[in-house]
Amino acid sequence: MTYKDLENKINQNKIAIRYNIVVEGAAIKPEEYPEVKEGLPTEEPFKSIALGVLYEDKAKVLSDVKESLENEISPLDIINKGLMKGIDAVSLLYTKGVYFLPDLMLAGDAMMESVKECEKVLGHKSETKGTVVCFVAEGDPHDIGKNLILMFLRAGGYEAIDLGRDVPTEKVVEAVKKYHPLFMTGTALMTTTMTAFPKVVDALEKQGLEVPAIGCAGGAVRKDYVESMPMTVYGVEAYHTPKLADAILKNHKTWEDLRKEYSDIVGEFVPEYSN
């Protein structure tokens, strides 16, 4: 069998669908989890849109959103009552260990593409809570963690600025000057690249700039290392990021507060922050 023959035998529409998320004979029905069911909308078209996101079906979500817009359903309602509810359910299942990284990325893609359709009708970007700048440390090409953070922030209603990977310190400083973020995140997978974090802090201090908090995370990043410098907070999980941002925005928490109250803020016991 040639590669072309094999390619023709593959159902491209099912490659990105987890075996236990397919409706026929599904081992898991995501919407039946009590916590998920409680948060899902019951009114149409928002229910169908939310379920489309939950089932990671971008084509269906886009179709439902476009049809809803044609029927003059408010684009803001579509975002807030449909798309956001769906991604909230996805995030919840991720925290429970039911969904995994591919699920997050597929559902996030479905949501963000649909948000773009809504923004076309709005004529501008939908209103956000505030701005968060995200970057991968200079010299580091690994951006999966950063991309997860972006998804959770956007799902949480924030304008998340993606500076990309292997970001020079100068570019991070420029972004702080330009966006005046309420929060910033940096990720690094390697011990050699996490040394970029103190360089960023030092550069900001030299220019008299301050960010309420800089979340630092990644495979090689250690809590004691992060807390050896000012402005920084050790990030435990990507899905904690919007909760930390909310604490800064709504409760005026400082980076010192985030360190001390991390478990209370994210709503779960985190051993790294136990007293």
Backbone torsions as a table, in degrees:
resi	resn	phi	psi	omega
1	MET	NA	130.8	179.0
2	THR	-81.5	166.2	177.5
3	TYR	-59.8	-38.8	-178.9
4	LYS	-64.8	-40.0	177.8
5	ASP	-62.1	-43.2	179.2
6	LEU	-63.7	-42.4	179.8
7	GLU	-60.3	-38.6	-179.2
8	ASN	-70.6	-24.7	-179.6
9	LYS	-81.8	-17.4	-177.0
10	ILE	-82.2	131.0	174.5
11	ASN	-82.9	100.8	-174.8
12	GLN	-60.5	-27.5	-177.5
13	ASN	-71.8	-16.4	-176.2
14	LYS	-107.7	-3.0	-177.1
15	ILE	-59.4	-41.1	-173.4
16	ALA	-93.9	12.9	-179.1
17	ILE	-105.7	122.5	178.4
18	ARG	-62.9	141.1	-174.8
19	TYR	-56.8	-32.7	-175.7
20	ASN	-96.6	12.3	175.6
21	ILE	-108.9	-10.7	177.7
22	VAL	-65.6	138.6	-172.5
23	VAL	-62.9	-48.4	-178.5
24	GLU	-64.3	116.2	176.5
25	GLY	66.8	27.5	-176.0
26	ALA	-62.5	134.8	174.6
27	ALA	-76.3	-26.4	-179.4
28	ILE	-125.6	129.6	170.9
29	LYS	-112.7	97.0	-171.4
30	PRO	-53.4	-38.4	-175.3
31	GLU	-72.0	-9.9	-179.1
32	GLU	-87.2	-10.0	174.8
33	TYR	-63.6	127.6	-175.1
34	PRO	-51.0	-45.2	-178.3
35	GLU	-64.8	-36.1	179.7
36	VAL	-72.1	-47.5	-178.1
37	LYS	-57.3	-38.6	-178.5
38	GLU	-62.8	-33.7	-175.4
39	GLY	-94.5	-7.8	-178.3
40	LEU	-80.6	144.5	178.2
41	PRO	-70.4	153.8	177.8
42	THR	-108.6	-15.4	-177.9
43	GLU	-89.3	138.7	175.1
44	GLU	-87.9	149.7	7.3
45	PRO	-87.1	3.7	-172.8
46	PHE	-65.2	-34.6	179.0
47	LYS	-62.3	-48.2	-179.2
48	SER	-62.9	-39.2	-180.0
49	ILE	-66.0	-45.0	179.8
50	ALA	-63.2	-42.5	179.4
51	LEU	-66.4	-34.0	176.7
52	GLY	-61.7	-41.4	176.5
53	VAL	-65.8	-44.2	-178.6
54	LEU	-60.9	-35.2	179.0
55	TYR	-92.2	9.0	172.4
56	GLU	60.3	32.1	-174.8
57	ASP	-102.2	86.3	-174.5
58	LYS	-60.3	-42.6	-178.0
59	ALA	-59.9	-43.6	-179.6
60	LYS	-68.0	-42.6	-179.3
61	VAL	-61.3	-47.8	179.9
62	LEU	-60.3	-41.8	179.3
63	SER	-63.0	-45.6	-179.9
64	ASP	-64.7	-39.1	-179.6
65	VAL	-67.0	-46.0	179.8
66	LYS	-62.1	-41.8	178.3
67	GLU	-63.9	-40.4	179.4
68	SER	-64.6	-41.7	178.1
69	LEU	-64.0	-39.6	177.3
70	GLU	-63.6	-30.6	178.1
71	ASN	-87.4	13.5	175.0
72	GLU	64.3	30.9	170.3
73	ILE	-74.8	137.2	-177.6
74	SER	-57.1	126.7	177.7
75	PRO	-60.0	-32.6	178.1
76	LEU	-69.1	-36.9	176.4
77	ASP	-66.3	-38.8	178.6
78	ILE	-60.5	-43.3	-179.8
79	ILE	-67.2	-52.5	-171.9
80	ASN	-77.4	-36.9	-175.4
81	LYS	-95.4	-16.4	-178.4
82	GLY	-115.7	-68.6	-174.7
83	LEU	-62.1	-46.1	-177.5
84	MET	-66.3	-37.3	178.5
85	LYS	-64.9	-37.7	178.7
86	GLY	-65.7	-45.4	-178.2
87	ILE	-71.8	-29.2	174.1
88	ASP	-61.3	-40.8	179.1
89	ALA	-66.4	-40.0	177.4
90	VAL	-61.4	-45.3	179.9
91	SER	-61.0	-41.1	-180.0
92	LEU	-62.7	-43.8	179.9
93	LEU	-69.0	-28.6	175.4
94	TYR	-66.8	-43.9	-179.4
95	THR	-65.9	-25.9	179.8
96	LYS	-86.1	-4.9	-179.6
97	GLY	80.9	14.6	178.0
98	VAL	-86.9	-43.4	175.9
99	TYR	-99.6	157.0	-178.0
100	PHE	-127.7	-175.9	-174.8
101	LEU	-52.3	-47.3	179.6
102	PRO	-59.3	-37.0	178.7
103	ASP	-62.4	-43.9	178.8
104	LEU	-60.1	-44.7	-175.6
105	MET	-69.0	-41.0	179.5
106	LEU	-68.2	-44.9	179.0
107	ALA	-65.9	-40.4	178.9
108	GLY	-63.1	-38.7	178.3
109	ASP	-65.1	-43.0	178.5
110	ALA	-60.7	-42.8	-179.2
111	MET	-66.5	-48.0	-174.2
112	MET	-67.3	-37.8	177.4
113	GLU	-64.9	-35.9	179.3
114	SER	-72.4	-36.3	176.0
115	VAL	-60.2	-39.0	178.6
116	LYS	-60.6	-38.9	177.6
117	GLU	-63.2	-40.7	178.6
118	CYS	-65.9	-39.0	-178.6
119	GLU	-67.7	-28.1	175.9
120	LYS	-62.0	-39.9	179.6
121	VAL	-73.6	-38.4	179.1
122	LEU	-65.2	-33.2	-177.1
123	GLY	85.3	2.3	177.7
124	HIS	-160.8	169.8	178.5
125	LYS	-68.0	145.1	178.4
126	SER	-64.6	150.4	-177.4
127	GLU	-63.7	139.5	-179.7
128	THR	-121.7	165.5	179.7
129	LYS	-71.4	-35.9	-175.4
130	GLY	173.6	-178.5	-174.9
131	THR	-109.9	133.9	174.5
132	VAL	-125.7	132.7	179.0
133	VAL	-100.9	132.8	-177.7
134	CYS	-125.1	137.1	179.7
135	PHE	-147.3	158.6	170.5
136	VAL	-103.1	138.0	-174.6
137	ALA	-54.7	148.4	179.2
138	GLU	-56.9	133.7	179.6
139	GLY	89.5	-5.9	-176.5
140	ASP	-107.9	122.4	-178.7
141	PRO	-92.7	1.3	-173.3
142	HIS	-90.3	116.1	-173.8
143	ASP	-124.0	13.1	179.6
144	ILE	-62.8	-43.9	179.2
145	GLY	-60.9	-44.4	178.5
146	LYS	-62.4	-40.3	179.9
147	ASN	-66.0	-35.3	175.5
148	LEU	-64.7	-44.2	179.1
149	ILE	-59.4	-44.3	178.4
150	LEU	-57.6	-45.0	-178.2
151	MET	-63.5	-45.9	-179.1
152	PHE	-65.8	-38.5	178.4
153	LEU	-64.5	-46.8	-179.3
154	ARG	-65.4	-37.9	175.8
155	ALA	-65.0	-28.9	179.6
156	GLY	-85.7	3.9	174.9
157	GLY	94.0	14.4	-179.2
158	TYR	-100.9	151.1	170.3
159	GLU	-83.9	105.6	-177.1
160	ALA	-100.5	115.2	-179.4
161	ILE	-88.5	121.2	-177.9
162	ASP	-96.7	107.5	178.3
163	LEU	-84.3	-9.2	177.7
164	GLY	94.4	-161.7	-179.6
165	ARG	-111.0	163.7	-179.2
166	ASP	51.2	56.0	-173.3
167	VAL	-94.5	120.5	178.7
168	PRO	-63.7	149.8	179.3
169	THR	-53.6	-40.8	-178.1
170	GLU	-59.8	-37.3	-179.8
171	LYS	-69.8	-35.2	177.3
172	VAL	-64.8	-44.8	179.4
173	VAL	-62.0	-43.0	178.5
174	GLU	-60.2	-39.6	180.0
175	ALA	-65.5	-37.9	177.3
176	VAL	-63.5	-42.7	178.1
177	LYS	-63.3	-39.6	-175.1
178	LYS	-76.8	-44.7	-170.5
179	TYR	-101.5	-18.2	-176.7
180	HIS	47.8	57.3	-173.9
181	PRO	-67.0	149.7	175.7
182	LEU	-82.3	-13.8	-179.0
183	PHE	-157.3	153.6	176.7
184	MET	-140.8	145.4	177.4
185	THR	-126.2	143.5	175.0
186	GLY	-132.4	138.9	179.0
187	THR	-125.1	151.0	177.7
188	ALA	-151.5	137.7	179.1
189	LEU	-97.3	-23.5	-172.9
190	MET	-112.2	148.8	177.9
191	THR	-63.3	-29.5	-179.7
192	THR	-72.8	-26.3	-177.5
193	THR	-96.8	-17.9	178.4
194	MET	-69.0	-11.4	175.6
195	THR	-67.7	-9.1	176.6
196	ALA	-69.4	-26.8	-176.0
197	PHE	-61.4	-51.2	178.3
198	PRO	-63.7	-28.6	177.0
199	LYS	-66.4	-39.5	177.5
200	VAL	-64.6	-47.1	179.4
201	VAL	-59.7	-45.3	-179.4
202	ASP	-61.9	-43.2	-179.9
203	ALA	-64.3	-39.7	178.7
204	LEU	-65.3	-44.4	-179.7
205	GLU	-63.4	-40.1	-179.3
206	LYS	-63.5	-28.5	179.8
207	GLN	-98.1	9.1	177.4
208	GLY	69.5	26.8	-179.6
209	LEU	-102.5	148.3	179.6
210	GLU	-142.4	139.5	174.2
211	VAL	-114.9	137.1	-179.5
212	PRO	-49.4	-35.8	176.4
213	ALA	-165.1	148.7	175.2
214	ILE	-122.2	110.6	178.4
215	GLY	-80.7	124.9	-178.7
216	CYS	-117.1	130.9	-175.9
217	ALA	-153.4	172.6	177.8
218	GLY	139.8	166.3	-174.2
219	GLY	-54.1	-39.8	-175.9
220	ALA	-98.0	-5.4	-172.4
221	VAL	-76.9	134.1	-179.0
222	ARG	-110.6	147.1	-179.8
223	LYS	-61.1	-45.5	-177.4
224	ASP	-64.5	-33.6	178.3
225	TYR	-67.5	-46.8	-179.5
226	VAL	-60.7	-42.0	-175.2
227	GLU	-81.6	7.1	176.0
228	SER	-85.5	-0.6	-178.8
229	MET	-132.8	156.7	179.5
230	PRO	-75.8	163.4	175.5
231	MET	73.7	-10.0	-171.9
232	THR	-102.0	152.3	177.5
233	VAL	-135.3	134.7	178.4
234	TYR	-76.9	120.1	179.5
235	GLY	-88.9	124.5	-176.2
236	VAL	-86.7	-48.8	-179.2
237	GLU	-133.9	147.8	-179.4
238	ALA	-61.3	-36.7	-176.8
239	TYR	-72.9	-8.4	174.8
240	HIS	-76.1	-19.8	-170.3
241	THR	-56.1	-50.4	179.5
242	PRO	-63.6	-28.4	177.5
243	LYS	-69.1	-38.0	176.8
244	LEU	-66.9	-41.8	177.9
245	ALA	-62.6	-41.2	177.5
246	ASP	-60.2	-40.2	-179.0
247	ALA	-64.0	-37.2	177.4
248	ILE	-69.9	-45.8	-175.4
249	LEU	-69.7	-49.4	-171.7
250	LYS	-87.7	-34.9	-174.2
251	ASN	-114.1	6.8	176.4
252	HIS	55.0	39.0	179.3
253	LYS	-73.0	142.3	176.7
254	THR	-95.5	174.2	177.5
255	TRP	-63.6	-31.6	176.0
256	GLU	-65.0	-41.4	178.7
257	ASP	-62.7	-43.6	-178.1
258	LEU	-61.4	-38.2	177.9
259	ARG	-63.5	-45.7	-175.4
260	LYS	-73.5	-34.1	-170.7
261	GLU	-111.8	19.5	-172.3
262	TYR	-51.3	-52.2	-177.3
263	SER	-60.8	-42.2	179.1
264	ASP	-64.8	-39.2	-177.1
265	ILE	-68.0	-44.0	-177.5
266	VAL	-84.1	-10.1	174.0
267	GLY	78.6	25.4	176.4
268	GLU	-155.1	156.3	179.8
269	PHE	-72.7	125.3	179.8
270	VAL	-120.9	107.9	-175.5
271	PRO	-53.7	-35.6	-178.5
272	GLU	-61.3	-21.3	-177.6
273	TYR	-114.4	12.3	177.6
274	SER	-74.0	148.2	-177.7
275	ASN	-85.2	NA	NA
